[in-house]
Amino acid sequence: MSGVDIELVRSSVREFSEKYLRPVAARIDRENIVPDDIIRSVAEMGYFALRVPEEYGGPGLSLLESVVVVEELSRVSSAVGIMATVSGDMVAFPIALYGSEEQKEEYLSRLAKGEIGAFALTEPCCGTDAAAVRTRAVRDGDEYIITGEKVFITNAPYASFFLVAARTGRVEDRHRGVSLFIVDKKPCVEVNKLEMMGYRGSGTSIVKFNDCRVPAENLIGEENSGFKKVMMALNEGRIATAATGLGIMQAALEEALSYAQQRESMGKPIIEHQMVQHMVAEIARLVETSRLMIYKAAEKADERSPDLPYWSSLAKLHAATSGVEAVRLAMQVLGGIGYSKESVVERLYRDIKMIEIGDGTNEVQRMVIVKSLLGKVKAVWPSQ
Ligand SMILES: Cc1cc2nc3c(=O)[nH]c(=O)nc-3n(C[C@H](O)[C@H](O)[C@H](O)COP(=O)(O)OP(=O)(O)OC[C@H]3O[C@@H](n4cnc5c(N)ncnc54)[C@H](O)[C@@H]3O)c2cc1C
């Protein structure tokens, strides 16, 4: 895809974000909910179905195009940006890659029509140690009975279905005993929204599956083959999550630059003081290097590179550490007002920390980078 096409995607999403998200972004954060009419507008644009192929009614975007969408949504509302990431990429992508034709017809089409999906991996026992998940799926005739608790699940209150990693093998089998299921939201699925520090409104929740009966055809692929599929979803998802951080730090750059031109100290705008210039230049460096790495990683996904885990983790780690520093510097440029609820930067500062934790912590990204360098981790793509 050419740079011109990317800029076309960017300008259309920017127009949408400024028109629909800008007026409500602070309220979404304050009230920890995205209003229904905004959900409908985002759905109509196809942003909850970014990676759904056109044959199932979706926009059929590449990952590179998707990250530009997510970046632009997050520049105004990180909550909406991460919602699009999870539904449009982390849920849509593994179903498109590994799902049966029936699963694609049913669930990708539903995303394309504006329904929202959630990705349920993390549990109270184990986030980083995802191979230890305890949620159980037990076969009973033509069904599985799913029982267990997930935590920090984005989109859960809005979702009509969940991708769930559940144990079908023994605990000691670790990643070899995990399967991936599609679970519709039904009364047996209990959602309790959490009060998080950032990305407020994206619906981060505890989700309990209370003996949920799921048709056996909702198992994706073979029993006990789910962990690799989860890892592939994370390989892509990390790049899109990093793109939400990119949107946040781009917003921080714009806020710092604008304020530094208006605010005066010692007889001149603070942008004319060399130490403030240094901070603004540093933010710009962190933003642009993150953008380069995220786009490069997305291109690796689009060309189905075996080196995807390496580039995905590098981009996520770089965006996370750069983002935290960039927003810290932006707050420094704004001084006291940046530390107050009057300022957008106060929200950006709370939001950006998530990138160091969600979709694998910085420590996990470092592990993947070194394992990749040692040749121990590669992406294995199914044949097309
Ligand atoms: C806003 C938000 C949204 C989220 N959305 C989702 C979602 O939609 N779906 C989902 O499934 N999950 C989601 N998560 C969960 C997220 O992926 C986990 O929080 C993350 O993977 C870390 O897991 P944990 O919180 O259990 O931390 P832990 O695994 O308990 O880690 C605690 C600390 O120990 C370190 N650590 C742990 N093990 C090791 C090790 N072996 N080596 C070195 N250091 C180690 C970690 O890096 C971290 O610093 C979300 C989290 C947040 C904050």
The ligand as an SDF file (V2000), in Angstrom:
LIG
                    3D

 53 58  0  0  0  0  0  0  0  0999 V2000
   -6.4370   -1.7910   30.3900 C   0  0  0  0  0  0  0  0  0  0  0  0
   -6.1280   -3.2370   30.1930 C   0  0  0  0  0  0  0  0  0  0  0  0
   -6.8090   -3.9570   29.2200 C   0  0  0  0  0  0  0  0  0  0  0  0
   -6.5740   -5.3220   29.0550 C   0  0  0  0  0  0  0  0  0  0  0  0
   -7.3070   -6.0190   28.1190 N   0  0  0  0  0  0  0  0  0  0  0  0
   -7.1720   -7.3790   28.0580 C   0  0  0  0  0  0  0  0  0  0  0  0
   -8.0210   -8.1400   27.1790 C   0  0  0  0  0  0  0  0  0  0  0  0
   -8.8570   -7.5980   26.4300 O   0  0  0  0  0  0  0  0  0  0  0  0
   -7.8980   -9.4930   27.1910 N   0  0  0  0  0  0  0  0  0  0  0  0
   -7.0120  -10.1490   27.9930 C   0  0  0  0  0  0  0  0  0  0  0  0
   -6.9680  -11.3720   27.9530 O   0  0  0  0  0  0  0  0  0  0  0  0
   -6.1780   -9.4480   28.8260 N   0  0  0  0  0  0  0  0  0  0  0  0
   -6.2490   -8.0850   28.8820 C   0  0  0  0  0  0  0  0  0  0  0  0
   -5.4360   -7.3660   29.7340 N   0  0  0  0  0  0  0  0  0  0  0  0
   -4.5280   -8.0870   30.6180 C   0  0  0  0  0  0  0  0  0  0  0  0
   -3.0490   -7.8950   30.2950 C   0  0  0  0  0  0  0  0  0  0  0  0
   -2.7120   -8.5240   29.0930 O   0  0  0  0  0  0  0  0  0  0  0  0
   -2.2650   -8.4200   31.5100 C   0  0  0  0  0  0  0  0  0  0  0  0
   -2.4970   -7.5260   32.5780 O   0  0  0  0  0  0  0  0  0  0  0  0
   -0.7860   -8.5440   31.2400 C   0  0  0  0  0  0  0  0  0  0  0  0
   -0.5220   -9.5840   30.3420 O   0  0  0  0  0  0  0  0  0  0  0  0
    0.0270   -8.7850   32.5310 C   0  0  0  0  0  0  0  0  0  0  0  0
   -0.5070   -9.8360   33.2550 O   0  0  0  0  0  0  0  0  0  0  0  0
   -0.7820   -9.6630   34.8260 P   0  0  0  0  0  0  0  0  0  0  0  0
   -1.5450   -8.4020   35.0030 O   0  0  0  0  0  0  0  0  0  0  0  0
   -1.3650  -10.9180   35.3360 O   0  0  0  0  0  0  0  0  0  0  0  0
    0.6430   -9.4390   35.4660 O   0  0  0  0  0  0  0  0  0  0  0  0
    1.6170  -10.5910   36.0110 P   0  0  0  0  0  0  0  0  0  0  0  0
    1.7580  -11.6500   34.9890 O   0  0  0  0  0  0  0  0  0  0  0  0
    1.2010  -10.9860   37.3570 O   0  0  0  0  0  0  0  0  0  0  0  0
    3.0000   -9.8110   36.0950 O   0  0  0  0  0  0  0  0  0  0  0  0
    3.3450   -8.9670   37.1830 C   0  0  0  0  0  0  0  0  0  0  0  0
    4.7560   -8.4590   36.9570 C   0  0  0  0  0  0  0  0  0  0  0  0
    5.6780   -9.5460   36.9460 O   0  0  0  0  0  0  0  0  0  0  0  0
    6.4100   -9.5650   35.7210 C   0  0  0  0  0  0  0  0  0  0  0  0
    6.6280  -10.9660   35.3240 N   0  0  0  0  0  0  0  0  0  0  0  0
    5.7200  -11.9790   35.3660 C   0  0  0  0  0  0  0  0  0  0  0  0
    6.2790  -13.1050   34.9210 N   0  0  0  0  0  0  0  0  0  0  0  0
    7.5470  -12.8060   34.5810 C   0  0  0  0  0  0  0  0  0  0  0  0
    8.6330  -13.5640   34.0550 C   0  0  0  0  0  0  0  0  0  0  0  0
    8.5110  -14.8590   33.7570 N   0  0  0  0  0  0  0  0  0  0  0  0
    9.8030  -12.9160   33.8250 N   0  0  0  0  0  0  0  0  0  0  0  0
    9.9410  -11.5930   34.1190 C   0  0  0  0  0  0  0  0  0  0  0  0
    8.9530  -10.8300   34.6100 N   0  0  0  0  0  0  0  0  0  0  0  0
    7.7730  -11.4360   34.8480 C   0  0  0  0  0  0  0  0  0  0  0  0
    5.5230   -8.8220   34.7230 C   0  0  0  0  0  0  0  0  0  0  0  0
    6.2540   -8.3280   33.6250 O   0  0  0  0  0  0  0  0  0  0  0  0
    4.9450   -7.7340   35.6060 C   0  0  0  0  0  0  0  0  0  0  0  0
    5.8750   -6.7050   35.7520 O   0  0  0  0  0  0  0  0  0  0  0  0
   -5.6230   -5.9830   29.8720 C   0  0  0  0  0  0  0  0  0  0  0  0
   -4.9080   -5.2540   30.8340 C   0  0  0  0  0  0  0  0  0  0  0  0
   -5.1430   -3.8990   31.0010 C   0  0  0  0  0  0  0  0  0  0  0  0
   -4.3720   -3.1480   32.0460 C   0  0  0  0  0  0  0  0  0  0  0  0
  1  2  1  0
  2  3  1  0
  2 52  2  0
  3  4  2  0
  4  5  1  0
  4 50  1  0
  5  6  2  0
  6  7  1  0
  6 13  1  0
  7  8  2  0
  7  9  1  0
  9 10  1  0
 10 11  2  0
 10 12  1  0
 12 13  2  0
 13 14  1  0
 14 15  1  0
 14 50  1  0
 15 16  1  0
 16 17  1  0
 16 18  1  0
 18 19  1  0
 18 20  1  0
 20 21  1  0
 20 22  1  0
 22 23  1  0
 23 24  1  0
 24 25  2  0
 24 26  1  0
 24 27  1  0
 27 28  1  0
 28 29  2  0
 28 30  1  0
 28 31  1  0
 31 32  1  0
 32 33  1  0
 33 34  1  0
 33 48  1  0
 34 35  1  0
 35 36  1  0
 35 46  1  0
 36 37  1  0
 36 45  1  0
 37 38  2  0
 38 39  1  0
 39 40  1  0
 39 45  2  0
 40 41  1  0
 40 42  2  0
 42 43  1  0
 43 44  2  0
 44 45  1  0
 46 47  1  0
 46 48  1  0
 48 49  1  0
 50 51  2  0
 51 52  1  0
 52 53  1  0
M  END
$$$$
